[in-house]
Amino acid sequence: MSSESANPKTLIVVADTIGTLDELVRAVGDDSCGAIATFSGTTRNNFQGKQVTELAYEAYIPMAIKQIEIAIASARSKWPQLVHVAVHHKLGIVPCGDSSVIIAASSPHRKDALHACEFLIDEVKRIAPIWKKEIYADGSCSCCPLMMVLISAILGTVINKLIEKSNPAEFVLYCGNNASLNSVGYPIYNKSDPRLYGANVKDGKSYNILTYLDIDLSQQQNAFAGASPAHQCVFWFGSNYPRNSQIYERNANLTGFAALDSTYSPPPDGGWFQALQTLKKLQSNDDFNAMANLLSISQTSSWYLTSSNPSVSTYLGARPQLPGLDALSAIQYGASTVPKPFLNFTTSPTSNKNGFYGLLGSLEDRLYLNASLTDFSSISFNRVPYTQPVQTTSDQDLNDSLSALINQVIAQLAALNKTALLEDDPSTEELLAFYASASQVTKIMPYGALYLDAFDPANLMARPILHFGSDLRISNAANFPTTGNRMIIMVAQLGQACLRGLLGGDFAGATVTQGIRAFPQVTDTSLVLPFGGIIGRILYPFGVSFLLPIFTIMLVKEKEERIFIMMKLNGLKGWTYYLSHYVTFYILYIFSTAVFLIVGSRSSLTFFTQTQTAVLILIFFIWGHIQIVLSFLFSTLFSRSRIALVMVFLIVLVGVIVSLVAERLFAKGGAPLAFFIWPPFAFYRALTLINTASYTKTMAPYRISTLTAGNEVRTCINFLLAEIFIYGAIASYLSYVIPSEFGKPLDWHFPITLPIARYQKMQRRKLNNGIDPLSETQLAQALAIDASETKFEDADVKEEKARVEKGEFPKGSPLILSICGNPNGAGKTTLISILTGLYPPSFGNAILAGYDIRSEPTEICQARLKGANSSNEREYVAKALENVSLTSLANRLTKRLSGGEKRRLSIAIALIGDPKVVFLDEPTTGLDPEVRRLIWDIVQSAKEGKTVVLTTHSMEEAEALCQRIGIMAKGTLRCIGNSLRLKELYGSGFRIYFNTNKDDMPRACTWVETFLPEGFRKIDSFATMTSYEFPSVPNIISAVFEKMESGKAQNGILDWGISQTSLEDVFVKLISDDDANAD
């Protein structure tokens, strides 16, 4: 947008494109000037210590121009000798080194030009409403994958080095053949115990346990948290097992009471009860406390809920809970039970003296020790396992009963006194008391539930259904076994019972004991924690998702700056545009992901080194497509790139946070399928699972072979593959139906109605000789127009409309039509935007070269208007460059062209394909007179065989170029006609002006007014120049000429001139002050 006046000249441009410094120097140059002062404000690459890549300028253009005019007027008042002044200010993005503001001032004197230029620099900056924003180069996007990986690797390495320094490591042997036993033949847990094999030899220690523990069970208050029966090297799920080792199974020959403990691990010398009594007598307090603690957390008080199909209830049998036993009774019970432990199997309801019968009655007996382990008082024993029958007829009812008991246990655990856990330094006695209380509560929690659905000895078939409930609060409360531990105990016992029950006879007392033995292993005791992987849970998703907002703002930026719509108007297909972006984006993503994977592998992070490369390539290959599809989707929802950037970054952030929360929520059972509907959730979940498996010792790192049906990562991948197409289709649909600032949206139901409408249109044309009677062209004949919409139109406009309705168009003759109006708000640009498809019309219609702007899609209409085809594209380009005299610059980059050359290039683009209709919106605004004349010549030479619609607010340009001129105000065409017709209808006669010395001006004015005809008026009055306007009357010109020539010397007139009313006068007369301020 520009404002321009002449003699002296003032050139102001505030726009996305401005002239060069050389162009401004030529514009303000004058033979009367002795000096030209210039200033070019460029974008520096730093601000307040930060690196700046570019500046972004915004402005309220009308006010900015007004304020710059005020600044120039102030400069002229301070330095009256100023001749010409030009101020150009660029809007939009200005890269470093480019000019954002250029000021030039000319004057006969050097000092005046320099001082005025300096004044304008400060004044424009002070009062013009032009805002700038520095855009810094923080490297956060381009280095994001590298940073995320390096941060994870560096933090993990530093933390592990600190741990290694504070905790010297060595190599030790676990589960080996070197004895590290205490005085009662049980493994030593304390790493500082001198009885350990190789205790004083670095890298020579041997442990008879499975896992290294840096605790002393006899003293450390965290013994319960660190110790577990899972640390044993050997387990036997029956009392009859072989003596394979002098260390681990040294007491396999124990029988009776000593062999009936419920730990399912080989007992110490003489059994647990005797070993503890021995240590108590020896006053070996450290060993006693360690053994007591281990027994407390290792023995199992197992009981089960049971039910069956009514047809097999007698096979299931019963095993009721029996009263507790004192020590002597327990010893006697053990002696009577062990010699013939499994001969009580029966298929009849007749039970033994304890009420045991059937499968349940044949389970192996065990004893659970109840005692105060600090002083061994109040000793008693429970007989386990036992069962509690539930009256149900289905497996689901039994499951509901188990769930109800779980809830009951959780409620009772919540009511316990937890003071010992909350204290900073609780005593061992306090901890023992709490865990004893928790143990009593968990005793009412069944280890599982058994439903016997079928049992057929004749066919050797049994179908038991097992249920095992779990809850983190119960598992952490006391010595309640893990699900796996409970499961293997029950399966071992039930399998042996089924073996005897199904075979019977000689096998009724058969014994098959299942056991587990860990291999010996040498392990480094250094505490190497996978901090890189743990931190990567947070950082990896960011590292591979940063391109999503970048892709989005690139698309929104092109939409915001009308690049996309202009390419469509020039014939670019929508699918071509999106495909090219898809390929470009994926190439960028490949480079980014390659950096991510290479740096991660070089950093030795487990996610990259343990996971099979094919798995990583597969998951990242899919994620690249998902990011691009989502960027297309998000770009349809935003029209401003800054808002899009913030919102999409926020979406990524929320997605990562949700994935971290979901990792905790779905740690046990996996995420529900609905969670994977949003692609980032599915991808982050897969990333979390793969990463966790890479650093967790109890999990196998992912391989392609791992991705089988039912695997959660496989499920995530399946969802992501489907969502590429689903979200791609949604993005495509929304791009058509969501209204945007530019272009016309389709109806929401267009996928259904558009094919139907096209088919119906084709049928109507077949029936009406190729004419569609319901087309906009035909319906426009009967269009009713509101009288209020035409009240400002003159007779010429109404006649023109009548000719259009009758189809009376000039054929074959070139035409340049100018649409003139006040600089702001007249509707010129809006009209062209509607005609070219940038904006949808609010009402009415237009036919361009026979094509309907309402019914034809924008790109199709424009392509037809252009008339270009791919086979002649080089010819069209060469001809267009030749028309605008740019052939010599054909190989130069656009950014290297001057402002005038860029304007000529834009006209060349408009002329490619020899279109029938060309729209030029203010093609010479902001150009110097020489370039403006060149553009006029180009337009004149290009008009042959086409209609050129040109908007301008320069009456000189309209009069020089156009055969027809229309004047608009507030969106209404006030008049239309050629220049002479408009002057004839709206001109006000003639204008006379004269120059005098300051003292002679009053008498000169008095004298001139004596011979001017009635109706004259003074239109300008300055100290040395005055002008009058007077109506046309017969013979007035000769009379005025004779009077002026004969009396000018006597009345002090130095110079004078006379002219007819200009087109600018016509414009001023038609456009009122209120019109000129249209908004």
PAMARDO-917968 format. One record per residue (C-alpha): residue in one letter; x, y, z. Coordinates in steps of 0.5 Angstrom, whole numbers, plus 500, padded with zeros to 3 digits. Each point is the difference from the previous one (the first is absolute). Example, Ala and Ser with C-alpha at 12.3 -4.5 7.8 and 13.67 -1.06 7.14 Angstrom:
BEGIN
A525491516 S502507498 
This chain:
BEGIN
M500500500 S503507498 S498507501 E503505494 S500507499 A504504495 N504507500 P503499505 K500492500 T498496506 L501492499 I497496505 V500492500 V498496506 A499493497 D503493499 T504502494 I504507500 G505503495 T508500500 L504505503 D502502492 E493500498 L499505506 V506504498 R497501493 A493501503 V502506504 G506503495 D498507497 D505504496 S498506505 C503495505 G507501503 A500494505 I496494501 A501497507 T498492501 F499495506 S499493499 G498496507 T502493499 T499494505 R506499504 N501492502 N500502508 F496503505 Q502500508 G505495499 K495495496 Q501498493 V494503495 T499496494 E494505497 L496505502 A492500499 Y497507499 E492501501 A496507499 Y494503500 I501503493 P495506499 M503503507 A507498498 I499504494 K497506503 Q505500506 I506500495 E496506496 I500504506 A508498501 I501503493 A496506501 S504501507 A507499496 R497505494 S498505505 K507500504 W504500493 P496504495 Q505498494 L498493500 V498498493 H498492500 V500495506 A499493499 V498495506 H500493499 H498495506 K500492498 L495496504 G500492501 I507496501 V506504499 P506495500 C507503503 G504504496 D493503496 S498507500 S493501504 V500507499 I503505495 I500508501 A502504494 A499508500 S503505495 S501507501 P505506497 H504500506 R504494503 K498502507 D493500499 A500493497 L504497505 H496503506 A493499497 C502493499 E503499507 F494503503 L495495496 I504494502 D498502508 E493503498 V498494496 K502495505 R497504506 I493501497 A498495494 P496494503 I505495497 W502494505 K506496499 K501493504 E507497500 I500492498 Y506497503 A504494498 D500496506 G502493497 S494497503 C497497494 S506498496 C504497506 C494497503 P501492499 L507501501 M499504507 M495495502 V505494499 L506504503 I496502506 S498493502 A507497498 I504505504 L495500506 G500493501 T508499499 V501506506 I495497505 N503493499 K507502500 L498504507 I497493502 E506496498 K505505504 S496499507 N499493499 P506496498 A498494495 E503493500 F498493497 V497495504 L497493499 Y493499501 C497493501 G507497499 N503493504 N503504505 A497500507 S498507503 L496497505 N498502508 S501496506 V493496498 G502499493 Y496506497 P502505494 I503506503 Y497507497 N505505504 K505502495 S505502506 D500493503 P507497501 R497493499 L499502493 Y504495495 G505505498 A498505505 N507504500 V502499492 K498505495 D496497494 G500493504 K493500504 S495495500 Y493500502 N495495500 I494504498 L498502493 T500508501 Y505505503 L497504506 D504505503 I496499507 D501497506 L494496502 S502500507 Q500508501 Q498504494 Q493502501 N499499493 A500493500 F493499498 A501504494 G506497498 A499492501 S496496497 P499492499 A501501493 H508502502 Q501492501 C503496495 V496494501 F493498501 W496494501 F492500500 G500493504 S503497506 N503494496 Y506503496 P507497498 R506502503 N504503494 S504505504 Q504500507 I499507500 Y492501498 E497494501 R504497506 N494499504 A496496495 N500494504 L496504506 T493497501 G494501504 F499507504 A507503498 A498499492 L493503501 D502507500 S496505494 T506503497 Y501495495 S507501500 P505495503 P500501508 P506502504 D503494505 G495497504 G494504496 W498507501 F497499507 Q506496503 A505505497 L497506503 Q500497507 T508498499 L502507498 K496503506 K503495505 L507502496 Q498508501 S502501493 N496506499 D502502494 D498493496 F494499504 N497507498 A502499493 M497493500 A494502504 N499506495 L501495494 L495495503 S495505501 I500502492 S501493497 Q495496503 T493500497 S493499504 S496498493 W493499500 Y495500494 L493501498 T497494497 S494498496 S498495494 N495498495 P495496504 S502494496 V507499502 S499503508 T502493503 Y506500496 L502507502 G499498507 A502504506 R505503505 P498504505 Q504504505 L502497506 P501502507 G508503502 L505495503 D505502506 A507498499 L499492502 S494499497 A503503493 I506495501 Q495494501 Y496502494 G506500496 A502493502 S493497499 T499504493 V507499496 P501493500 K493499496 P499507497 F495499494 L496494501 N494504502 F497500493 T493498499 T494502495 S495499505 P497505505 T503495506 S506504503 N506499505 K499502507 N502507498 G495501495 F505499494 Y498497493 G500500493 L505504496 L501506506 G501494505 S506497497 L504507500 E506500503 D500502508 R504506502 L501504506 Y500507501 L504503507 N496505504 A505503505 S503506503 L507500496 T503504505 D499496506 F497494497 S494500505 S493498498 I502495495 S495496496 F499497493 N494501495 R499494495 V500502493 P498500494 Y493500502 T494502496 Q493504501 P494497495 V496505497 Q493499498 T500502492 T498497494 S505503495 D507502500 Q498508499 D497499507 L506498503 N504505497 D495505503 S501497507 L508501499 S499507498 A496502507 L505497504 I505504497 N496506501 Q499498508 V508499501 I502507497 A495503504 Q503497506 L507501498 A498508500 A498500507 L506497503 N505505504 K506502495 T504504505 A506495499 L500501493 L499508500 E506501506 D507502497 D503495504 P496494503 S502494504 T500493497 E495498506 E495506497 L501497493 L499493502 A494502504 F497503494 Y502495495 A497495505 S493504500 A500500492 S502493500 Q494498504 V495505496 T503496493 K498493503 I493502498 M502501493 P500493496 Y505498496 G496499494 A493496498 L499494497 Y494498496 L500492498 D496500493 A501493498 F504494503 D499493496 P505495503 A498495494 N502505495 L506502504 M497507499 A500506505 R498507499 P501505506 I500507500 L504504504 H499508502 F506504503 G498507502 S506505502 D500507502 L506505501 R498502507 I499493503 S507497497 N504506503 A496499507 A504494502 N502493498 F494499496 P503496494 T501503493 T495497495 G505496496 N502497507 R493498502 M498497493 I506495500 I499498507 M493498498 V501497493 A505496503 Q496497506 L494500495 G503496495 Q503495504 A493499503 C497499493 L505495498 R498496506 G493501499 L500498493 L504494500 G498497507 G502493502 D508500501 F501507498 A495502506 G506502504 A505502494 T505506501 V502505495 T504506503 Q501506496 G506504501 I504506498 R507501500 A504506498 F506499496 P507503503 Q502507497 V505505501 T498507501 D503507500 T497503507 S500507497 L493503501 V500502492 L493503500 P497502493 F499507501 G501502493 G494495498 I496503506 I501507498 G499498493 R493499502 I498507500 L505503495 Y500495494 P492501498 F503508500 G506498496 V495497494 S494504501 F503507499 L499500492 L493500501 P499507502 I505502495 F496497494 T494503503 I502507500 M504499493 L493498497 V496505504 K505506498 E499498493 K493501501 E500506504 E504504495 R496497494 I505496497 F496494499 I494503498 M504504495 M503494497 K493497499 L498506497 N506499495 G498493498 L503496506 K496493502 G499499507 W502493500 T507503497 Y501505505 Y499495506 L504494496 S506505500 H499502507 Y500493502 V506498496 T504506503 F497499507 Y502492500 I507502497 L501505506 Y498495505 I504494497 F506505501 S498501507 T498493502 A507498498 V504505504 F495497506 L502493499 I507501498 V502505506 G496495505 S504494498 R506504500 S498502507 S499492502 L493502503 T496493501 F494502496 F505500493 T505495502 Q495495503 T494500495 Q501497494 T501505494 A494498496 V495501506 L503507500 I500501493 L493498499 I497504506 F503506498 F498499492 I493500502 W501506505 G502504494 H494499496 I496501506 Q503507502 I499502493 V493498500 L499504506 S503506498 F495500494 L495499505 F502506504 S501505495 T493499498 L498503507 F504506500 S501506496 R506504504 S507496500 R501503507 I494497503 A501494497 L507499502 V498501508 M494496499 V504494497 F506500505 L494500505 I497494497 V507496500 L502502507 V493498503 G501493496 V506499503 I498502507 V494495499 S504494497 L504501507 V494500504 A498494496 E506496501 R498500507 L493499499 F501494495 A506497503 K497493502 G494499495 G502504494 A496506497 P493499497 L499500493 A496507500 F507503503 F503499493 I495504496 W504506500 P506498496 P506504505 F497496506 A501493496 F507502498 Y502503507 R497493503 A504496495 L506504501 T500499508 L499493499 I506499496 N504505504 T498496506 A502493498 S507503497 Y502501508 T496496504 K504493502 T493496500 M498502493 A503498494 P501506495 Y496500494 R501496494 I496500493 S498493503 T497503506 L495504496 T495494500 A492500500 G498503507 N507503502 E498508502 V505503495 R498496495 T493503501 C502507500 I504499494 N493497497 F496506502 L506505497 L500496494 A492501499 E500507503 I505503494 F494499495 I494502505 Y503506503 G503502492 A493499498 I497504506 A506506498 S497499493 Y493501501 L501506505 S505504495 Y493500496 V495502505 I503504505 P500508498 S506503499 E502508499 F501498493 G496495495 K493497500 P499494505 L495495497 D494497504 W501495506 H496495496 F504501493 P503493500 I493498499 T496505497 L506503495 P500493496 I493500500 A499507497 R505499495 Y497494497 Q493504500 K503506497 M503495494 Q493497499 R497507500 R505502494 K499494497 L492501499 N501508499 N505500494 G506501505 I497505504 D499500507 P493504501 L502500508 S507503499 E501507503 T501503493 Q493498498 L497502507 A504506500 Q495503495 A494500505 L504502506 A496506504 I505506503 D498504506 A499507498 S504502506 E506497496 T500504494 K498507503 F507503499 E501497493 D499505494 A497499493 D506497497 V501495505 K493498499 E500500493 E507495500 K496496505 A494499495 R505499494 V503494504 E493497502 K499500492 G506497499 E503506496 F507499501 P506504496 K503494496 G507500498 S502507502 P506500505 L497504507 I504503506 L495501505 S502504506 I496500507 C502506504 G498502507 N503503506 P506497503 N497496505 G493497501 A497501493 G500493498 K505499494 T504495503 T494496503 L497500493 I506497497 S501495506 I492498499 L501499492 T507496501 G497496505 L504502506 Y493502504 P493497499 P495505497 S495502505 F494500495 G500501492 N504497495 A505501495 I502496493 L507501498 A502498493 G493495500 Y502497507 D496501506 I504502506 R495497505 S499493497 E507499497 P505498506 T505505500 E506497497 I496497495 C498507498 Q507503500 A503494496 R495501495 L501507499 K507500500 G499495494 A507497501 N502493499 S507496502 S502499493 N501507499 E502502507 R507503498 E498503494 Y495504504 V505502505 A505502495 K494505497 A498503507 L507501502 E501504493 N494504501 V503503506 S507501498 L503494505 T502495495 S508502502 L498499507 A497493499 N505496504 R500505506 L497499507 T494504501 K503502507 R505503496 L496505495 S498507502 G493502502 G498502493 E503494497 K496496505 R494504498 R501498493 L501493501 S493500504 I497503494 A504494495 I497495505 A493503499 L501500492 I502492500 G496496495 D497506497 P494501504 K493503498 V500504506 V505503504 F499503507 L506506502 D499502507 E504507501 P505498496 T505506500 T499502507 G506502504 L504500493 D504506498 P498504493 E504496496 V498493502 R493502500 R501503493 L503493498 I494496503 W495504496 D503498494 I500493502 V493500501 Q498504494 S504495496 A497494503 K493502500 E499497493 G494495500 K499500507 T496504505 V505503506 V496503506 L505504504 T499504506 T503506502 H499507504 S505503495 M495504495 E506501496 E501493499 A493499499 E500505494 A506498497 L498492500 C493499500 Q495500495 R494500505 I501503507 G495498506 I500503507 M498497506 A499502507 K497495506 G500494495 T495504495 L502502493 R498507500 C501501492 I504497494 G502503493 N506502496 S504506503 L497505495 R493498502 L501500508 K503507499 E494503496 L495497505 Y504502506 G505505498 S499507503 G503504494 F507503500 R506502505 I504506500 Y506501504 F506505501 N506502504 T502507503 N505503505 K497499507 D498508500 D497500493 M495494502 P494504502 R499505494 A501494495 C495496503 T495506500 W502501493 V499493498 E493500503 T497506496 F500496493 L499493503 P493497498 E494499506 G501494504 F508500501 R503498506 K507501503 I502493501 D508501503 S503506503 F507500502 A505506501 T502500493 M495496496 T493500499 S495496496 Y493501498 E495495497 F494503495 P494497496 S501499493 V496506496 P500501492 N507504498 I502500508 I507497498 S502505495 A498506504 V503498506 F507499496 E499507497 K499503507 M506496503 E505501495 S498508499 G500501508 K505495503 A506505501 Q496506503 N497495505 G506497502 I499493497 L506497499 D498493497 W493497498 G496494497 I493498498 S498492500 Q494496499 T497497507 S504493501 L497493501 E503501507 D495506501 V494495497 F502495506 V500505505 K493503498 L497493500 I504498507 S497503506 D504501506 D496495503 D502495494 A507502501 N500497507 A496494499 D502494504 
